[in-house]
């Protein structure tokens, strides 16, 4: 698999950073992640917009404009010739002379195999646990996943699939996904403050507006537990129903009608975009 | 300058990690930092103890025992031949197959030039600002410095030298240093909960016990502001007086007697240890 680093295409194993980079020294960097379908990068403009915002948020300078990065992505799609893949773009703090203050950033573009959840996985749904935590600078897609990875052990111990962060009774997001609830009145609700604004989240909000009432506002833990349906959205998972929160079964323990409807519509959007 | 990575000594520029390492992908890793004086690694056993604790905390497996790492450090001291230097040992999440779950860790040992604060710097002291924040997993020396680096801009804007974190009115620590206050009654006090336990902090507590009353307990922002003296401790800075907090001058704006006494005693401890 070819990768791109700073100014050249290399075999991924040869794409390396000196250990002085601030990502390695201090976990300082931003990234973004999108997918291709049928060789087409889905919603690329939205992802690049967010990536550039993240870089600006951490005061990291991008060495390329959006159209140049698009060309690099296109070149990797040609070179690697994989129709359905994931793309990871990382911008690091660079080789800092004092191991603390950012320097010229290193840019990395990786194409990676991706396994999307099957319909069986959708039907089975997820069991999640709750953990009180808010990501640092939540609107920025930084590389800081210390807590998310640290909690994997707890997730396994409790036989769960993922962990939902909450802060002072307001649910926020998963380490790598956004959360939605569907109320008993079929209103689609998702938190908007102190979370990363997912691109799949944005697309689902757009879709939901066509058939349902949609609200972006704080959601309490109690409201989550009393919801008719709960689901998550992410680039690598699209839409997955949450059917259990700790010991509590959500709804009748099967994917709800609204979640299933949005999932089906989202697949159509992807297909339309890439054909 | 030679560095050590996994199992070999290399020129530092050749010490590289593939971009798939979890430090680069997810900021997941631990490290420690100590100094040499007169070719002797100061308090190495204490630093290695903490480093191993940090690794255990993040469930990262060390490829070497403490005595083997000591040998690697000794070998670098010989190869690089610098009497007074800094040493940075980093253990990363490794090359994760799914970019999320830790794998076999990569170990890096770097020797680096260090510039210790001069007596002039000590006399000048520091101006600090306050920021409400608590590090994730504060007892673990992880590589996550997202907030510490992000706040450098604010520090510069306010013409300050450093930022002190506090949480719900209790002062905690600086991004890279511990905080002490000396009360009007000459009691030396430092927070103990929700902070990294610095090795210099530990040595200063030991020293302070000989001549002063010492307390490890929560310290409020108000107590900080009413303190007779405030100082920080860190490996790279030893002891530095804090003479201004935001717009408030501490004491008479000059290094206090207790701070100066502890500083002088600490220099003696270093000298004794390394001769």
Boltz contact constraints between the chains, C-beta under 6 A:
constraints:
  - contact:
      token1: [A, 13]
      token2: [B, 18]
      max_distance: 6.0
  - contact:
      token1: [A, 15]
      token2: [B, 19]
      max_distance: 6.0
  - contact:
      token1: [A, 16]
      token2: [B, 16]
      max_distance: 6.0
  - contact:
      token1: [A, 16]
      token2: [B, 18]
      max_distance: 6.0
  - contact:
      token1: [A, 17]
      token2: [B, 17]
      max_distance: 6.0
  - contact:
      token1: [A, 18]
      token2: [B, 13]
      max_distance: 6.0
  - contact:
      token1: [A, 18]
      token2: [B, 16]
      max_distance: 6.0
  - contact:
      token1: [A, 19]
      token2: [B, 15]
      max_distance: 6.0
  - contact:
      token1: [A, 19]
      token2: [B, 108]
      max_distance: 6.0
  - contact:
      token1: [A, 23]
      token2: [B, 24]
      max_distance: 6.0
  - contact:
      token1: [A, 24]
      token2: [B, 23]
      max_distance: 6.0
  - contact:
      token1: [A, 26]
      token2: [B, 143]
      max_distance: 6.0
  - contact:
      token1: [A, 26]
      token2: [B, 145]
      max_distance: 6.0
  - contact:
      token1: [A, 27]
      token2: [B, 27]
      max_distance: 6.0
  - contact:
      token1: [A, 27]
      token2: [B, 143]
      max_distance: 6.0
  - contact:
      token1: [A, 27]
      token2: [B, 144]
      max_distance: 6.0
  - contact:
      token1: [A, 28]
      token2: [B, 149]
      max_distance: 6.0
  - contact:
      token1: [A, 108]
      token2: [B, 19]
      max_distance: 6.0
  - contact:
      token1: [A, 136]
      token2: [B, 146]
      max_distance: 6.0
  - contact:
      token1: [A, 136]
      token2: [B, 147]
      max_distance: 6.0
  - contact:
      token1: [A, 142]
      token2: [B, 146]
      max_distance: 6.0
  - contact:
      token1: [A, 143]
      token2: [B, 26]
      max_distance: 6.0
  - contact:
      token1: [A, 143]
      token2: [B, 27]
      max_distance: 6.0
  - contact:
      token1: [A, 144]
      token2: [B, 27]
      max_distance: 6.0
  - contact:
      token1: [A, 144]
      token2: [B, 144]
      max_distance: 6.0
  - contact:
      token1: [A, 144]
      token2: [B, 146]
      max_distance: 6.0
  - contact:
      token1: [A, 145]
      token2: [B, 26]
      max_distance: 6.0
  - contact:
      token1: [A, 146]
      token2: [B, 136]
      max_distance: 6.0
  - contact:
      token1: [A, 146]
      token2: [B, 142]
      max_distance: 6.0
  - contact:
      token1: [A, 146]
      token2: [B, 144]
      max_distance: 6.0
  - contact:
      token1: [A, 147]
      token2: [B, 136]
      max_distance: 6.0
  - contact:
      token1: [A, 149]
      token2: [B, 28]
      max_distance: 6.0
